[in-house]
Amino acid sequence: MRIAIVGAGIVGVTTAYELAADGHEVMVFERGDAVAGGASFASGSLVAPALVGPGPTLGLVEIPPRLAGLGLARWAWRQRRSLRPGAAATEARTRLLRLADAGHARLQALHAELGLDTERAEGALVLLRRKQDLDRARAPIKRLAELGVAFELLDGERARALEPGLDAAVPLRAAIRLPTAGVVNCRQFAHALKAQAQRLGAQWRFGATVRALRAGTAPAIVGDDGEHGFDAVVVAAGAASAELLAPLGVRLALAAVWGHSLTAPLREVDGHGMLGPRAAVVDERHAVTIVRLGRRVRVAGGAELGGDAQTLHEPTLATLYAVLHDWFPGAAQLAQAQRWKGARAMLPDGLPLVGGAGVDGIWLNLGHGGGGWTIAAATARLLADRLGGRASAIDGRALGIDRLR
Ligand SMILES: Cc1cc2nc3c(=O)[nH]c(=O)nc-3n(C[C@H](O)[C@H](O)[C@H](O)COP(=O)(O)OP(=O)(O)OC[C@H]3O[C@@H](n4cnc5c(N)ncnc54)[C@H](O)[C@@H]3O)c2cc1C
């Protein structure tokens, strides 16, 4: 088939690769000038299935998004309703965890098959500062055990042995060690996979904003240079997907839950080597991740509803600086920090939308939320299987548009 993909974030790139690997003729349209320029640019880079949840931040801690603007109040209300403890929320959480496991496995397989080099580091620790943090984590810990997730509950001393750069002055009651979790630079991976997809024949159009979609047996995309016909069109445009789909009658309650990151070079100290984390740590209380990316450190967190891409949310950035300073004081050259804001595109139930759009010729791979990097490789494979009319090894139940009707 001749397939167009709208958007070259991590979801568009992985989808392009899987479809090209299946022998389709793929053309990707991206309004920016490179892959991974949107939410995939400087995201947390943590690949930790156990922490992928339907809420705005991490599975263990769910910090409610700060609301800026009344227009999103209804969305926030719907999200709160779908996350209310009960069978539906438990099922969504379990589905997302399984999807994240499948994404993690597919990422590892792609690294091995294609020999990709992406600043990887293995292992993650969820840091529980005090007894009340440990008490609050008991229920999620129990759930992880029930779901068969590999983890270990460590006391502070053992955790510090794994991450010796943690400041000894900050109390650390316990930590959850997630041995299979780790760090992978999402943007580097997207660039490497784009090259592989290109080798398989996928074509890329940058600076190509898709203005409209045409559904039907001969679907098309409309750009500034006119209309282009295909056999199928996949929408993977992240937070911008809803506005493209609305004119087709596909109305999605897709919100942008904004988050921020700081990335800075690590400092080297004579006799101590490079300061900072060895792999990934998560400050449970603040839902902030701190990861090592080669010779840099990245701190990510925050969840804001409303606002725009340009205006940074200073209180969130202040939290990121404070949490980094707490755990790894002096480790980073903060004068050179790159400050970034990105949108987690989320539906109120926190699950992605993968499959047909319910109108001829249009397919969806969107709504990846706070764990989008971890699940992207799984939803790409699932979408390719669905589009190819094959049974998939990835369980895609409840990820279709039918659930929203
Ligand atoms: C602060 C923060 C931290 C995060 N940390 C993690 C983490 O540690 N682990 C994890 O698993 N996930 C994390 N995530 C989530 C993850 O980054 C996202 O879910 C993921 O990047 C979404 O990818 P995407 O391809 O759907 O969207 P995007 O990367 O935004 O890609 C969409 C693309 O579509 C393009 N586009 C949009 N409209 C059009 C149009 N009309 N025409 C052409 N192109 C168009 C955009 O330019 C963009 O490039 C984090 C997110 C944030 C914001």
The ligand as an SDF file (V2000), in Angstrom:
LIG
                    3D

 53 58  0  0  0  0  0  0  0  0999 V2000
    8.3110   16.6460   29.9460 C   0  0  0  0  0  0  0  0  0  0  0  0
    8.0110   15.2990   29.3590 C   0  0  0  0  0  0  0  0  0  0  0  0
    8.6840   14.1860   29.8290 C   0  0  0  0  0  0  0  0  0  0  0  0
    8.4220   12.9290   29.2880 C   0  0  0  0  0  0  0  0  0  0  0  0
    9.1240   11.8640   29.7500 N   0  0  0  0  0  0  0  0  0  0  0  0
    8.8770   10.6360   29.2480 C   0  0  0  0  0  0  0  0  0  0  0  0
    9.6290    9.5240   29.7140 C   0  0  0  0  0  0  0  0  0  0  0  0
   10.5480    9.6630   30.5210 O   0  0  0  0  0  0  0  0  0  0  0  0
    9.3020    8.2870   29.2360 N   0  0  0  0  0  0  0  0  0  0  0  0
    8.2930    8.1160   28.3360 C   0  0  0  0  0  0  0  0  0  0  0  0
    8.0250    6.9700   27.9780 O   0  0  0  0  0  0  0  0  0  0  0  0
    7.5990    9.1650   27.8380 N   0  0  0  0  0  0  0  0  0  0  0  0
    7.8700   10.4140   28.2710 C   0  0  0  0  0  0  0  0  0  0  0  0
    7.1630   11.4850   27.8110 N   0  0  0  0  0  0  0  0  0  0  0  0
    6.1020   11.2660   26.8130 C   0  0  0  0  0  0  0  0  0  0  0  0
    6.6370   11.2110   25.3960 C   0  0  0  0  0  0  0  0  0  0  0  0
    7.6380   12.1780   25.2070 O   0  0  0  0  0  0  0  0  0  0  0  0
    5.5000   11.4520   24.3910 C   0  0  0  0  0  0  0  0  0  0  0  0
    4.3890   10.6300   24.6800 O   0  0  0  0  0  0  0  0  0  0  0  0
    5.9540   11.1530   22.9670 C   0  0  0  0  0  0  0  0  0  0  0  0
    7.1070   11.8870   22.6490 O   0  0  0  0  0  0  0  0  0  0  0  0
    4.8360   11.4750   21.9870 C   0  0  0  0  0  0  0  0  0  0  0  0
    5.3140   11.2630   20.6710 O   0  0  0  0  0  0  0  0  0  0  0  0
    4.4550   11.6630   19.4190 P   0  0  0  0  0  0  0  0  0  0  0  0
    5.2150   11.2260   18.2300 O   0  0  0  0  0  0  0  0  0  0  0  0
    3.0550   11.1980   19.5930 O   0  0  0  0  0  0  0  0  0  0  0  0
    4.3410   13.2660   19.4660 O   0  0  0  0  0  0  0  0  0  0  0  0
    5.3690   14.3680   18.9640 P   0  0  0  0  0  0  0  0  0  0  0  0
    6.7700   14.0140   19.2890 O   0  0  0  0  0  0  0  0  0  0  0  0
    4.8620   15.6760   19.4450 O   0  0  0  0  0  0  0  0  0  0  0  0
    5.2370   14.2930   17.3720 O   0  0  0  0  0  0  0  0  0  0  0  0
    4.1540   14.7930   16.6530 C   0  0  0  0  0  0  0  0  0  0  0  0
    4.7270   15.4250   15.4000 C   0  0  0  0  0  0  0  0  0  0  0  0
    3.6590   15.7810   14.5320 O   0  0  0  0  0  0  0  0  0  0  0  0
    4.0200   16.9590   13.8750 C   0  0  0  0  0  0  0  0  0  0  0  0
    2.7890   17.5910   13.3640 N   0  0  0  0  0  0  0  0  0  0  0  0
    1.7380   18.0080   14.1070 C   0  0  0  0  0  0  0  0  0  0  0  0
    0.7840   18.5200   13.2890 N   0  0  0  0  0  0  0  0  0  0  0  0
    1.2460   18.3980   12.0250 C   0  0  0  0  0  0  0  0  0  0  0  0
    0.7100   18.7490   10.7430 C   0  0  0  0  0  0  0  0  0  0  0  0
   -0.4970   19.3230   10.6310 N   0  0  0  0  0  0  0  0  0  0  0  0
    1.4550   18.4910    9.6490 N   0  0  0  0  0  0  0  0  0  0  0  0
    2.7050   17.9090    9.7550 C   0  0  0  0  0  0  0  0  0  0  0  0
    3.2520   17.5770   10.9390 N   0  0  0  0  0  0  0  0  0  0  0  0
    2.5340   17.8110   12.0550 C   0  0  0  0  0  0  0  0  0  0  0  0
    4.6980   17.7780   14.9750 C   0  0  0  0  0  0  0  0  0  0  0  0
    5.5080   18.8020   14.4270 O   0  0  0  0  0  0  0  0  0  0  0  0
    5.4860   16.7050   15.6980 C   0  0  0  0  0  0  0  0  0  0  0  0
    6.8070   16.5870   15.2030 O   0  0  0  0  0  0  0  0  0  0  0  0
    7.4280   12.7800   28.2940 C   0  0  0  0  0  0  0  0  0  0  0  0
    6.7730   13.9130   27.7970 C   0  0  0  0  0  0  0  0  0  0  0  0
    7.0540   15.1610   28.3120 C   0  0  0  0  0  0  0  0  0  0  0  0
    6.3490   16.3600   27.7530 C   0  0  0  0  0  0  0  0  0  0  0  0
  1  2  1  0
  2  3  1  0
  2 52  2  0
  3  4  2  0
  4  5  1  0
  4 50  1  0
  5  6  2  0
  6  7  1  0
  6 13  1  0
  7  8  2  0
  7  9  1  0
  9 10  1  0
 10 11  2  0
 10 12  1  0
 12 13  2  0
 13 14  1  0
 14 15  1  0
 14 50  1  0
 15 16  1  0
 16 17  1  0
 16 18  1  0
 18 19  1  0
 18 20  1  0
 20 21  1  0
 20 22  1  0
 22 23  1  0
 23 24  1  0
 24 25  2  0
 24 26  1  0
 24 27  1  0
 27 28  1  0
 28 29  2  0
 28 30  1  0
 28 31  1  0
 31 32  1  0
 32 33  1  0
 33 34  1  0
 33 48  1  0
 34 35  1  0
 35 36  1  0
 35 46  1  0
 36 37  1  0
 36 45  1  0
 37 38  2  0
 38 39  1  0
 39 40  1  0
 39 45  2  0
 40 41  1  0
 40 42  2  0
 42 43  1  0
 43 44  2  0
 44 45  1  0
 46 47  1  0
 46 48  1  0
 48 49  1  0
 50 51  2  0
 51 52  1  0
 52 53  1  0
M  END
$$$$
